[in-house]
Each structure stands twice: as structure tokens, then as C-alpha cells.
């Protein structure tokens, strides 16, 4: 059971989270002292030579985080998703001076192009920077089925496939292709198993499709059961939950985290809450209402959350709790 796995999770002293890829760029809004905008980071590391586009990170429809856990004098770095394509990983990584060589593992949250399109490049960046050592890449078998979505006219639009285990291995990954929950990087991170769908109004992603077993047609796949989340326990604060798209429903994600972590409080949820799109925006009020029941101290909406949901959250939470993500932004926990 997942609860048995989380009992072995090591509480860490702190977490540093660098947003490598996100839909939004925002270096002008003020942020709390434990959050740093893109431009100050670029100035500090010497990447911002002048006010010009080539010295700024690119926003792109997708998501990728570089998460570093510190325990005493040791640190463990995990890359969570890799955005939609190689370009964004290399461009933003170079400007932000991401220490790819420190990464001990790469995790893909689910099998969609906007999270896995840059995965091979992320693996290449890690192995190129670490002297050629292979890096663990954590996936699960459900991610590799061909997928699509219904266009507005009703015809299926195929999604580009994520890299295969063989492609990842050729890039330098040691591929861990297993469905169950597990601990990563000296027990500093928890990777969930299948997320139970228990909240009645969270219905997955309507209009999402997958190829039938014979490969000749499409069938509904709204539940996207391969989705996973990552979490870490920060001493004196609680559990920080990283959810990349929340196709399972962000309330289902938080319910599962609360269940598997037992007495350890939930401190933060960060990631895409997938509350944008005509097929899911009607659940925003219920989602915002139920999110209040988790006692979260920080909420970081990103990627596919959407402006309507962020606006609804802002009506409830102050600036000390609600801090939207943006490309290049760094968070400390």
C-alpha cells in the first residue's frame, strides 16, 4: 500500500523549486520573499546581458520543474516533467543555468506531449553534464498508448507520442517502467501510484481518446489513469505536493496525499489544476470550495489551471497563500 511507502520518506530540511517550463511569463508582479522572479535570477547568474528577447526565458504550453531537496549538507535533485519539446528545455535551462548534472532522476507525470515532448532532451542534458552517467527515468506502462482528443467538429486529433522506453534508454536513461508508488533519491521524494477517483464532480478529461487494442479506431479515455504526482515532506512545514496536470482532479490528488501521509499535514500544492476549457470550468466553484478543507499554506497554480480558476482562488486566498507559477520563477519551501 502507498501508506507503507510514505512511512519510509525522509523529511528534508528545505526544497528549492525552479520552474523550467510553464505557459506563463511574469517577471513584473511582486512576489513573497520566499519566491524569486525570473529577471533577478537571470541578473544574478549573469545571463541577462541586456533588455532583449534572446536573454529571457520562453513560455510554452507545458510544464517542467527542477526540484532540489536539501538534507543537512547533502542535496538531491529531481526533474519533474520536461515540457512540450527540446527547444524550451535547452533554451530556458541555459539561461537559468540549471545544474542538470545534479539531477539523479527524471519523472514523467503522465503520457501527454506537453509534459513528455522534451523528455529525451532532458535526459541528454543530464548525462552530458554529469560525465555520461545514466539517470533514472520513472514512467509507467499506461503512458505509452496512442492518444488523441476530439476537435470541436468531432473528429479525433492525434497527439504526438511521448518518447518510448527504448528512445529514453538510447538517450542515457535507466528506465523504471512500473505502475506502483515508490520513493526516489535516497528517500527524499515520493512518487505516487494510481490516484483514486473518488470526488463525484471530477470527471477526468472529457473528449480524451486512446487507440483501441487493434489500432484501427478510437475509444474514450477520459480518466487518464497513468497520471502520477510527486511529493516531499519538509521539516516543520509538511507535505509539498507537485501535480503536473491534475487530470485525476486536484481534489482527488489532495485527498490521496492526505490519505497516504496520514498525520503529516499538507503544506503546498503546486502544478496544473486543469480547470481551463469549456468541459471542466463548471467545476471551479466546487474545487475552490473543497480546496479550503486541506489547510494549505501555499497554493501555486500553473500550466493548465486557467485564469478563471486563478481568479476564483484569488477571491478566497491572500497573497501569502496564492502565488501563481511562471517560467523562470523559483520557490523555496
Secondary structure, 3 states (H helix, E strand, C coil): CHHHHHCCCCCECEEEEEEEECCCCCCCCCCCCCEECHHHHHHHHCCCCCCCHHHCCCCCCCCEEEEEEEECCEEEEEEECCCCCHHHHHHHHHHHCCCHHHEEEEECCCCCHHHHCCHHHHHHHHHHHCCCCCEEEEECHHHHCCEEEECCCCCEEECCCCCCHHHHHHHCEEEEECCCCEEECCCCEEECCCCCCCCCCCCCCCCEEEECCCCCCEEECCCCCCCCCEEEEECCCEEEEEECCCCCCHHHHHHHHHHHHCCCCEEEEEEECCCCCCCCHHHHHHHHHHHHHHCCCEEEEECCCCHHHHHHHHCCCCCCCECCCCCCCEEEC
